[in-house]
C-alpha cells in the first residue's frame, strides 16, 4: 500500500510539472517556428583587430538550410576561414561549422527568439557556446566556454 501511494505521488509530481518556457524564448525540442532570415546578408566586423578584416556572408538555401561563410583577411591574405550551416538534424536545429577542424563541429541550438539564437556543444574544446543576435542594424555574436569570451560586432555591407 505504501508503495502504491508513493508511486501515485511521484507520477502526480511529474505530470504536473510545467516544462514549457514562460518567456519569449523557444527551446529546441522541435523545430522552432522562428526562422533565421534576420541573419541573411553580407556582414563586416566593426570591432576587428587593427590590420584585420573579418566578414560573414549568409544565404538561405531553403526553408531548412541556411549557409554562411566566415573569413578574416590580413594584408590581403586569408588567415581564417570557416563554412557555416544552420540545418535541422533529427528535428533539431544545429549550427554546423566546417573548415576549422578536420571534421564538422555541431552546435545544438538551445534557445531561439525572433532575432537571436544560442547554440552549444559542451564536448567542443573551444568554443562551447555561440550566441548570435540582431540588435537594430548590428549583428552581434559571442563565443565562450573553454577559453576567453570573444565578442563580434558586424555591420551590414
C-alpha positions in Angstrom: 0.0 0.0 0.0 2.8 2.4 0.9 4.5 1.8 -2.5 1.2 2.5 -4.3 0.8 5.8 -2.6 4.4 6.7 -3.3 4.1 5.8 -7.0 0.9 7.9 -7.3 2.6 10.9 -5.7 5.7 10.6 -7.9 3.5 10.2 -11.0 1.5 13.3 -10.0 4.6 15.4 -9.4 6.0 14.6 -12.9 2.7 15.1 -14.7 2.0 18.4 -13.0 5.4 19.9 -13.8 5.2 22.8 -16.2 8.0 22.2 -18.7 7.1 25.0 -21.1 9.3 28.1 -21.1 7.5 31.1 -19.7 9.2 33.8 -21.7 9.6 34.7 -25.4 12.4 32.2 -25.9 11.7 28.8 -27.6 13.8 25.8 -26.7 14.8 23.4 -29.4 12.7 20.3 -28.6 11.2 20.6 -32.1 11.9 22.9 -35.0 11.1 26.4 -33.9 8.5 28.4 -35.9 11.0 31.2 -36.0 13.4 31.4 -38.9 16.9 32.8 -39.4 16.1 35.3 -42.2 17.3 38.1 -40.0 20.8 36.7 -40.4 20.8 37.0 -44.2 23.2 39.3 -45.9 26.9 40.4 -46.1 28.4 41.5 -42.8 31.8 43.1 -41.9 33.2 43.1 -38.4 33.4 46.6 -36.9 35.4 45.7 -33.8 38.2 43.8 -35.5 41.9 43.9 -34.6 44.0 46.5 -36.3 45.1 45.3 -39.7 42.4 42.6 -40.0 39.1 42.5 -41.8 36.5 39.8 -40.8 33.4 39.0 -42.9 30.4 36.8 -42.7 28.1 36.1 -45.7 24.7 34.4 -45.1 22.3 33.0 -47.6 19.1 31.0 -47.4 19.4 27.8 -49.4 15.9 26.6 -48.4 13.4 26.8 -45.6 15.5 24.1 -43.8 19.0 25.3 -44.6 21.0 28.5 -44.3 24.6 28.6 -45.4 27.3 31.0 -44.3 30.9 31.8 -45.0 33.2 33.5 -42.4 36.7 34.6 -43.1 39.4 37.0 -41.9 41.8 38.9 -44.1 45.2 40.3 -43.0 47.4 42.0 -45.6 45.1 40.6 -48.4 45.8 37.0 -47.1 43.1 34.8 -45.7 44.2 33.9 -42.2 40.9 32.2 -41.1 38.0 30.6 -43.0 35.0 28.6 -41.9 31.9 27.3 -43.6 28.7 27.6 -41.5 25.3 26.0 -41.9 22.1 26.2 -40.0 20.3 22.9 -40.6 17.9 20.7 -38.8 19.1 17.2 -37.8 16.5 14.8 -36.4 14.1 17.7 -36.0 16.5 19.9 -34.1 18.3 23.0 -35.5 22.1 22.8 -35.4 24.9 25.2 -36.4 27.5 23.2 -38.3 31.0 24.6 -38.6 33.5 23.1 -41.1 36.9 24.2 -42.2 38.3 24.8 -38.7 38.7 21.2 -37.6 39.1 18.0 -39.7 35.5 17.0 -39.3 32.4 19.2 -38.9 31.6 20.5 -35.5 27.9 20.7 -34.5 26.4 23.1 -32.0 22.8 22.3 -31.0 20.5 25.4 -30.9 19.2 25.5 -27.3 17.4 28.8 -27.4 15.9 30.9 -30.1 13.9 34.2 -30.4 12.7 36.2 -33.3 16.2 37.8 -33.7 18.6 35.6 -31.8 19.8 32.1 -31.1 22.1 30.3 -28.7 23.8 27.1 -29.6 26.0 24.8 -27.5 28.4 21.9 -27.7 29.9 21.1 -24.3 32.2 18.5 -25.9 34.0 21.0 -28.1 37.3 22.4 -26.7 36.5 26.0 -27.7 34.0 27.5 -28.0 31.3 25.6 -26.2 28.7 28.3 -26.6 27.9 30.6 -29.6 25.3 33.4 -29.5 24.0 35.4 -32.5 21.7 38.4 -32.0 20.4 41.1 -34.3 20.5 44.4 -32.4 18.9 47.1 -34.6 21.2 47.1 -37.7 24.1 45.4 -35.9 24.7 41.7 -35.9 26.4 40.6 -32.6 28.0 37.3 -31.9 29.8 35.9 -28.9 31.8 32.8 -28.4 32.6 31.4 -25.0 33.3 28.4 -22.9 36.7 26.6 -22.7 38.5 29.9 -23.4 38.1 33.6 -23.4 34.7 35.3 -24.1 35.1 36.9 -27.6 32.5 39.4 -28.9 32.0 40.1 -32.6 30.1 43.2 -33.8 29.1 43.2 -37.5 27.7 46.0 -39.8 25.7 45.1 -42.9 27.6 45.9 -46.1 
